[in-house]
Amino acid sequence: MQRVEADIAISISDLKKNLSNVIRETRDEAVAILNHNKVASYLLPAKLYEDLMDRLEDLEIAEIIKSRANETPIKVELNEL
């Protein structure tokens, strides 16, 4: 069975009929969009999407830092850059 990663779900046909209302009423929440009772997509508020992208970027940077933790440092003077 497919997991629904949102507290709110709506069918594609209902979303088409009421897009403005759905966006207004679910202002700060993710909405699962269903097609034949299966999740086809998610509708995310802009702020939530931006925060998610920032978090992913932070995780990618953390992985780079971990991968370089055991490298030998190279001393560089600022005027050499």
MARDREN-325060 format. One record per residue (C-alpha): x, y, z. Coordinates in Angstrom, 3 decimals, padded with zeros to 6 digits, m for minus. Layout:
BEGIN
FILUM          x          y          z
FILUM          X          Y          Z
...
END
This chain:
BEGIN
FILUM          x          y          z
FILUM    000.000    000.000    000.000
FILUM    001.291    003.443   m000.938
FILUM    002.103    005.881    001.867
FILUM    000.531    009.327    001.788
FILUM    003.030    011.855    003.147
FILUM    000.454    014.587    003.805
FILUM   m002.419    015.114    006.216
FILUM   m004.618    016.402    003.399
FILUM   m005.449    014.565    000.187
FILUM   m007.566    015.611   m002.781
FILUM   m008.408    014.043   m006.115
FILUM   m007.108    015.607   m009.298
FILUM   m010.658    016.274   m010.479
FILUM   m011.553    018.098   m007.230
FILUM   m008.299    020.043   m007.413
FILUM   m009.111    021.185   m010.959
FILUM   m012.519    022.431   m009.822
FILUM   m011.262    024.253   m006.717
FILUM   m007.557    025.037   m007.141
FILUM   m007.755    028.551   m005.674
FILUM   m009.786    027.356   m002.688
FILUM   m007.428    024.433   m002.013
FILUM   m004.396    026.733   m002.052
FILUM   m006.106    029.255    000.220
FILUM   m007.450    026.665    002.694
FILUM   m004.241    024.632    002.930
FILUM   m001.995    027.664    003.214
FILUM    000.813    026.069    005.262
FILUM    000.323    022.366    004.572
FILUM    001.295    019.839    001.946
FILUM   m001.545    018.301   m000.059
FILUM   m001.417    014.857   m001.638
FILUM   m002.990    014.880   m005.097
FILUM   m004.627    011.576   m005.900
FILUM   m005.286    009.954   m009.250
FILUM   m007.431    006.815   m008.967
FILUM   m006.766    006.804   m005.195
FILUM   m002.997    006.741   m005.649
FILUM   m000.677    009.657   m004.922
FILUM    000.207    011.275   m008.229
FILUM    001.866    014.387   m006.847
FILUM    002.141    016.753   m003.904
FILUM    001.168    020.400   m003.751
FILUM    003.475    022.326   m001.423
FILUM    003.285    025.912   m000.218
FILUM    006.200    027.957   m001.567
FILUM    007.741    028.475    001.897
FILUM    007.634    024.755    002.677
FILUM    009.236    023.908   m000.682
FILUM    011.962    026.536   m000.197
FILUM    012.687    025.262    003.321
FILUM    012.882    021.712    001.985
FILUM    015.357    022.748   m000.723
FILUM    017.482    024.600    001.873
FILUM    017.512    021.492    004.078
FILUM    018.584    019.283    001.182
FILUM    021.375    021.690    000.330
FILUM    022.519    021.647    003.969
FILUM    022.595    017.837    003.916
FILUM    024.640    017.833    000.700
FILUM    027.135    020.271    002.221
FILUM    027.354    018.136    005.372
FILUM    028.207    015.097    003.219
FILUM    030.983    017.042    001.474
FILUM    032.382    018.107    004.847
FILUM    032.313    014.507    006.139
FILUM    034.018    013.209    003.008
FILUM    036.819    015.742    003.389
FILUM    037.286    015.371    007.149
FILUM    040.394    013.183    006.852
FILUM    042.116    015.127    004.071
FILUM    045.447    016.743    004.770
FILUM    045.003    020.514    004.951
FILUM    046.966    022.778    002.640
FILUM    048.165    026.102    003.993
FILUM    047.261    028.990    001.677
FILUM    047.824    032.716    002.126
FILUM    044.933    035.028    001.272
FILUM    046.988    036.966   m001.252
FILUM    047.665    033.695   m003.108
FILUM    043.973    033.128   m003.859
END
